[in-house]
Every structure is written in C-alpha cells, then in structure tokens.
Amino acid sequence: MSTERSTERELRSPRRGPKGERTREALGEAALRLVLERGPAGVSVEDVTDAVGVSRRTFSRYFTSKEEAVVDGVRADCARINEALAARPGTEPPLTAYRAALRSWLADPAVPAWHRRDGVRELFRLAEREAPLRAVLRRVLLEGEAASVRLVAQRIGADPERDLRPAVAVGAGAAALMAAARAWILDGPRTALPALVEEAFALLAPNPPPAESPPTGPPPAHPPSTDT
C-alpha cells in the first residue's frame, strides 16, 4: 500500500470525532502554509491534499474552497472563544463575560491563540490584499460573532432577534478585539496582543444599559416661539 493511501486511511473519519478533527486541522495548516509561501494564486486544492496525503473527496468533507481551509484556524478560534463564553458564570454581565472569555482564549496554554501561533499575523495581512480570502475571513468572524450573540441571549433570557442587548454587548467586544488585532498586526511583536485587547476594552463603557420601555403618549409640545 502506498504511503499516501496509508496516510489517508489514518486521517479519514467522520467529520466529528478526534480523527476527523485532526484531518481538518492538518488540511487547514497545510493550506495556510502553502498560501503564505506561494500566494493564493499559486496554490490549488490538490496541492493541499497532496501535502496531507488525502484525496480531494476527503477535502470536500470539510471545506468548499481552499480559502475556507486557509482560515479554518480562525474558525476554530471563534469556537474556542464561544466555549469559554458558555462556561462563564451566569451572574456576569454580558460584556464582562465576553471579555473574560477572550482572556481565557488568549492565555490558553494548550492551544495557542493568534499571538502565539505562526502565520496568523501574515494571514490577516494577506487578507487585506486578497479579496476572496478577505471575504471568507470576514464571514468566519461574523459567524463566530453571531454564535456569541446567541450565547449571550441565552444567558440573559433575551430574544436575539428583538432585544438589542446581546448584539450590542458582543458587537462592542468583538470590535475591541479586532481593533486590538489590527494594531497588533501593524505594530508587530513590539506590543503583545493581550495587552492591546485590555487597552481596547478599557475604552468601552462597562456594559450596555438595561432595556427601557419606549416612550408612550403624544410628543411634548414645542414652546411658543419668541421670535418677533
């Protein structure tokens, strides 16, 4: 049996489960490495599958494009942030809980966050220049943010479609993270990402105000004009 087929047999598995996750991670890591080495135009799906030793069919179980594979590490980061958010005490206000979840993700010793992982800074820089990659990265980040909104809505017993509080809290937190990330990308290793995240959150109000009932009754009358 060839080495390629042997490798594929070791990696191939249902999408859920440890082996399936290892396959997905290996494809994502290979796609990111190749694209950073050659540029998006110089990499095909077949290049990625050859690097991992699996088939195109296996690739298609996880991704619909090479761009999805390239940014899959960021998708996994969003999932880890939301796992940390779901684990926060229910008594914490939404923005406080989101900030704590980011701290847990940034400090996780087992799985490095953006600032401790090779290629992430370069990926964000490349996405600024490559529209297809930028579009997929933006979609992945927005999907992660939408999942956070649903989690916050569950925490406070709100309807995420009608109550603005979950979206405002998560939107503020996500905006702080991305503002810090942009500064980190530009500033390089001189400023640590966790410190920038703390600085960005310090600029936010502690939490969005509680919901208020809309005013009822006729609008107040205008005072009589004093013009002569």
RODO-2510 file (C-alpha; in nm, 4 decimals, decimal comma):
residues 228
     n   res          X          Y          Z
     1     m     0,0000     0,0000     0,0000
     2     s     0,1345     0,3462    -0,0877
     3     t     0,2299     0,5967     0,1820
     4     e    -0,0395     0,8346     0,0516
     5     r    -0,3142     0,5760     0,0871
     6     s    -0,1870     0,4736     0,4293
     7     t    -0,1887     0,8346     0,5477
     8     e    -0,5371     0,8875     0,4122
     9     r    -0,6654     0,5780     0,5913
    10     e    -0,5180     0,7063     0,9195
    11     l    -0,6738     1,0505     0,8795
    12     r    -1,0045     0,9689     0,7140
    13     s    -1,3004     0,9532     0,9521
    14     p    -1,6445     1,1050     1,0055
    15     r    -1,6436     1,4816     1,0379
    16     r    -1,6999     1,4631     1,4096
    17     g    -1,4527     1,2988     1,6424
    18     p    -1,0813     1,3261     1,7214
    19     k    -0,9523     1,1749     1,3944
    20     g    -1,1823     1,3917     1,1874
    21     e    -1,0630     1,6999     1,3728
    22     r    -0,7005     1,6038     1,3136
    23     t    -0,7702     1,5674     0,9425
    24     r    -0,9366     1,9063     0,9307
    25     e    -0,6565     2,0699     1,1268
    26     a    -0,3909     1,9123     0,9039
    27     l    -0,5644     2,0385     0,5900
    28     g    -0,6058     2,3861     0,7353
    29     e    -0,2441     2,4062     0,8470
    30     a    -0,1185     2,2849     0,5086
    31     a    -0,3407     2,5297     0,3208
    32     l    -0,2228     2,8226     0,5316
    33     r     0,1437     2,7282     0,4996
    34     l     0,1256     2,6836     0,1227
    35     v    -0,0691     3,0034     0,0618
    36     l     0,1739     3,2051     0,2718
    37     e     0,4658     3,0504     0,0802
    38     r     0,3264     3,0778    -0,2727
    39     g     0,0363     3,3200    -0,2590
    40     p    -0,3292     3,2219    -0,3152
    41     a    -0,2932     3,2049    -0,6939
    42     g    -0,0063     2,9584    -0,6639
    43     v    -0,1953     2,7006    -0,4570
    44     s    -0,4657     2,4551    -0,5650
    45     v    -0,6825     2,2243    -0,3588
    46     e    -0,4780     1,9366    -0,4985
    47     d    -0,1619     2,0957    -0,3615
    48     v    -0,3204     2,0965    -0,0175
    49     t    -0,4453     1,7393    -0,0350
    50     d    -0,1094     1,6164    -0,1669
    51     a     0,0673     1,7846     0,1234
    52     v    -0,1523     1,5994     0,3732
    53     g    -0,1805     1,2744     0,1773
    54     v    -0,5576     1,2619     0,1387
    55     s    -0,7969     1,2787    -0,1541
    56     r    -0,9979     1,5660    -0,2940
    57     r    -1,3072     1,3861    -0,1716
    58     t    -1,1732     1,3954     0,1843
    59     f    -1,1010     1,7682     0,1492
    60     s    -1,4601     1,8274     0,0363
    61     r    -1,5951     1,6759     0,3580
    62     y    -1,4616     1,9763     0,5446
    63     f    -1,4248     2,2666     0,3029
    64     t    -1,5820     2,4060    -0,0119
    65     s    -1,2751     2,6075    -0,1134
    66     k    -0,9062     2,6487    -0,0393
    67     e    -0,9850     2,9852     0,1222
    68     e    -1,2056     2,8107     0,3777
    69     a    -0,9183     2,5780     0,4600
    70     v    -0,6747     2,8668     0,4945
    71     v    -0,8873     3,0473     0,7549
    72     d    -1,0057     2,7355     0,9369
    73     g    -0,7757     2,8070     1,2288
    74     v    -0,9604     3,1344     1,2849
    75     r    -1,2928     2,9470     1,2755
    76     a    -1,1591     2,7142     1,5453
    77     d    -1,0509     3,0175     1,7491
    78     c    -1,4040     3,1585     1,7335
    79     a    -1,5369     2,8246     1,8549
    80     r    -1,2939     2,8231     2,1477
    81     i    -1,3914     3,1772     2,2431
    82     n    -1,7554     3,0728     2,2462
    83     e    -1,6789     2,7628     2,4519
    84     a    -1,5136     2,9883     2,7082
    85     l    -1,8092     3,2282     2,6925
    86     a    -2,0570     2,9475     2,7540
    87     a    -1,8579     2,8434     3,0615
    88     r    -1,8665     3,1862     3,2271
    89     p    -2,0828     3,2294     3,5405
    90     g    -2,4368     3,3322     3,4622
    91     t    -2,4141     3,6228     3,7048
    92     e    -2,1573     3,8072     3,4926
    93     p    -2,2840     4,0925     3,2740
    94     p    -2,2585     4,0130     2,9012
    95     l    -1,9607     4,2311     2,8141
    96     t    -1,7733     4,1206     3,1258
    97     a    -1,8311     3,7570     3,0314
    98     y    -1,7156     3,8158     2,6725
    99     r    -1,4011     3,9915     2,7912
   100     a    -1,3253     3,7045     3,0316
   101     a    -1,3764     3,4526     2,7507
   102     l    -1,1221     3,6369     2,5367
   103     r    -0,8756     3,6366     2,8253
   104     s    -0,9156     3,2595     2,8627
   105     w    -0,8606     3,2055     2,4916
   106     l    -0,5561     3,4330     2,4784
   107     a    -0,3948     3,2637     2,7790
   108     d    -0,4831     2,9020     2,6961
   109     p    -0,1591     2,7040     2,7400
   110     a    -0,2855     2,4064     2,5431
   111     v    -0,3955     2,5755     2,2178
   112     p    -0,2034     2,8904     2,1161
   113     a    -0,4100     3,1965     2,0285
   114     w    -0,3265     3,4314     1,7419
   115     h    -0,0232     3,5965     1,9013
   116     r     0,1426     3,2620     1,9824
   117     r     0,0753     3,0862     1,6519
   118     d     0,2852     3,1081     1,3372
   119     g     0,1239     3,2582     1,0300
   120     v    -0,1770     3,4346     1,1817
   121     r    -0,0371     3,7853     1,1506
   122     e     0,0660     3,7100     0,7927
   123     l    -0,2793     3,5673     0,7183
   124     f    -0,4543     3,8853     0,8278
   125     r    -0,2137     4,0956     0,6261
   126     l    -0,2650     3,8794     0,3181
   127     a    -0,6433     3,9007     0,3554
   128     e    -0,6193     4,2784     0,3284
   129     r    -0,4777     4,2373    -0,0231
   130     e    -0,6713     3,9317    -0,1462
   131     a    -1,0459     3,9904    -0,1837
   132     p    -1,1601     3,6222    -0,1935
   133     l    -0,9616     3,5421     0,1194
   134     r    -1,0823     3,8592     0,2910
   135     a    -1,4456     3,7709     0,2158
   136     v    -1,4155     3,4224     0,3661
   137     l    -1,2285     3,5504     0,6712
   138     r    -1,4939     3,8147     0,7305
   139     r    -1,7708     3,5547     0,7002
   140     v    -1,5993     3,3254     0,9503
   141     l    -1,5581     3,6085     1,2006
   142     l    -1,9214     3,7179     1,1584
   143     e    -2,0435     3,3607     1,2070
   144     g    -1,8447     3,3381     1,5288
   145     e    -1,9875     3,6694     1,6438
   146     a    -2,3428     3,5546     1,5649
   147     a    -2,2870     3,2433     1,7773
   148     s    -2,1662     3,4665     2,0614
   149     v    -2,4819     3,6769     2,0345
   150     r    -2,6959     3,3640     2,0689
   151     l    -2,4999     3,2560     2,3763
   152     v    -2,5365     3,5957     2,5421
   153     a    -2,9086     3,5987     2,4633
   154     q    -2,9451     3,2631     2,6363
   155     r    -2,7516     3,3919     2,9370
   156     i    -2,9870     3,6848     2,9939
   157     g    -3,3060     3,5220     2,8676
   158     a    -3,3429     3,7575     2,5728
   159     d    -3,4693     3,7156     2,2193
   160     p    -3,1645     3,7897     1,9987
   161     e    -3,3925     3,8914     1,7132
   162     r    -3,5791     4,1563     1,9125
   163     d    -3,3588     4,2528     2,2063
   164     l    -3,0573     4,4653     2,1138
   165     r    -2,8579     4,3960     2,4284
   166     p    -2,6858     4,0706     2,3193
   167     a    -2,5816     4,2124     1,9819
   168     v    -2,4615     4,5386     2,1372
   169     a    -2,2545     4,3632     2,4047
   170     v    -2,0957     4,1149     2,1638
   171     g    -2,0542     4,3746     1,8911
   172     a    -1,8659     4,6011     2,1299
   173     g    -1,6455     4,3174     2,2499
   174     a    -1,5737     4,1881     1,9008
   175     a    -1,4945     4,5394     1,7811
   176     a    -1,2472     4,5802     2,0687
   177     l    -1,0804     4,2504     1,9769
   178     m    -1,0461     4,3398     1,6100
   179     a    -0,9225     4,6925     1,6856
   180     a    -0,6553     4,5367     1,9060
   181     a    -0,5751     4,2794     1,6382
   182     r    -0,5297     4,5476     1,3730
   183     a    -0,2896     4,7369     1,5992
   184     w    -0,1032     4,4120     1,6707
   185     i    -0,0761     4,3316     1,3000
   186     l     0,0692     4,6751     1,2267
   187     d     0,2908     4,7031     1,5332
   188     g     0,4398     4,3570     1,5118
   189     p     0,5930     4,1879     1,8156
   190     r     0,6629     4,5155     1,9981
   191     t     0,3171     4,5137     2,1590
   192     a     0,1538     4,1937     2,2837
   193     l    -0,1994     4,1206     2,1625
   194     p    -0,3400     4,0537     2,5139
   195     a    -0,2213     4,3964     2,6293
   196     l    -0,3830     4,5591     2,3272
   197     v    -0,7096     4,3754     2,3947
   198     e    -0,7092     4,5033     2,7534
   199     e    -0,6420     4,8556     2,6300
   200     a    -0,9277     4,8335     2,3793
   201     f    -1,1749     4,7077     2,6391
   202     a    -1,0726     4,9834     2,8785
   203     l    -1,2052     5,2302     2,6210
   204     l    -1,5529     5,0747     2,6302
   205     a    -1,8318     5,1501     2,8723
   206     p    -1,8560     4,8699     3,1310
   207     n    -2,1788     4,7287     2,9892
   208     p    -2,4691     4,8383     2,7696
   209     p    -2,7576     4,9891     2,9661
   210     p    -3,0609     4,7757     3,0512
   211     a    -3,3564     4,7722     2,8174
   212     e    -3,6003     5,0608     2,8582
   213     s    -3,9622     5,0803     2,7577
   214     p    -4,0240     5,3093     2,4609
   215     p    -4,1959     5,6385     2,5485
   216     t    -4,5738     5,6452     2,5197
   217     g    -4,8211     5,9217     2,4593
   218     p    -4,8032     6,2257     2,2312
   219     p    -4,4698     6,4023     2,1836
   220     p    -4,4127     6,7071     2,4048
   221     a    -4,5478     7,0343     2,2688
   222     h    -4,2970     7,2824     2,1360
   223     p    -4,2683     7,6021     2,3453
   224     p    -4,4211     7,9091     2,1860
   225     s    -4,1887     8,0966     1,9577
   226     t    -4,0239     8,4052     2,0977
   227     d    -3,9265     8,5430     1,7564
   228     t    -4,0502     8,8945     1,6888
***
